[in-house]
């Protein structure tokens, strides 16, 4: 078992605790129902966070639906939107495989009643196995300390317990503890001596058990099997079930995409890492329908071409909204990670971000999967249409179920990544930190401030504010010192502040000018007040 230790989670330059504290203090993200103590796995967005998340959704909609990119053949892609319901006929989830298969193996702790995803439990030993004190026959190995993977806090807790235990039995503590994930089989063999993430003694964890992630509800007055319904665990199935209506009512023809954005719900076993693993979240999904491989003609783009195209497109999109550095990566799945439908396909890749809580590892923002014709075929069979539901391709004179490339992104994980990336500690400023959002993502595009609340400055500032607010999300603020107002804007990530001062009023030497303060450099220039709108149009669009 000790053959393949995974590297110990490292520390990141940015502290997640600080980011969470800023999110709370400045109204980006709060616990849902906080006044009642919150509810695990559910989060609310405050004024700044709601606008930030909307900017991400708007950017996606603009770049995917309103103005999609050119395809690999140089023609603009056709992508149309749908907006489907959260509760659907339960047969949808039988056909999609979710009722039977949408299960995570979970492990419960009998002592604390905490519940973990079995595939996310890793274990460590913190003594020097090389020195001969930890070989399988010795007492030392009879304790493995579990932690939840990609969770720094849980890792540190396990490390402390392991070190304490090593000292207790008198073995040498290793500098880098050996850690590794437990496979299902290993887990069953080892649970007698695994110390759970939140306990001190071994043997409190149950064996891994099935757990269906779909939230159940009932439609109508009677709560019985007949009225059972589910909250959708993904938006994709709405697209697949309306595929035929879209084809019949719009002029799309393969290759084309259907896009949907909306809430999805999963009763996650261990919601954690702030909004990263929530029980209610928002997805932004494209199902891109392409020619079935058997109907391909010479010169046609293959599923592999489209799959590669979408991996590249989506990676570039995340870069364009501010995740441009080495914290973003595209990772191809290993064969044993692939879902049931993807095994036959061209592949599955994840676009991942290195969050402070996953560092040095990465967490998924978006999956790009070749789903083959699995979903359309399943629905055609389950609704009784069978082959009659095949799409007729007029160009190729062929009937088939189109294959699908699915780029499926999370708006909440995206928002969290943008927040983490933008968070920039800077001890030289009064706020100690600023958020360097790209102008497109910034919740507030500009602050408009009179230097002092007298001498005609507020009136001029208010007029400028009224002009600009017709086009941009701008904020007018007269309270507190100008330094404090800049500090607030730094924490909100506002890229520009315009200040009306004595020179603006007098029209003095520089005549009718305001100062423009640049967030990232704190540099200030003067520009003519009647050029402010043009300035913002150039910088923000
Ligand atoms: P994970 O392996 O992290 O559970 P997944 O592979 O099950 O994710 P998908 O089913 O591919 O995720 O969902 C597509 C996207 O939806 C993910 O890339 C992610 O951004 C988002 N997403 C999925 N589950 C959650 C969740 N519990 N909380 C927030 N976002 C989620």
Boltz pocket constraint, residues with backbone or C-beta under 6 A from the ligand:
constraints:
  - pocket:
      binder: B
      contacts: [[A, 233], [A, 234], [A, 266], [A, 268], [A, 275], [A, 276], [A, 277], [A, 278], [A, 279], [A, 280], [A, 281], [A, 282], [A, 283], [A, 364], [A, 365], [A, 366], [A, 367], [A, 408], [A, 409], [A, 410], [A, 411], [A, 412], [A, 413], [A, 414]]
      max_distance: 6.0
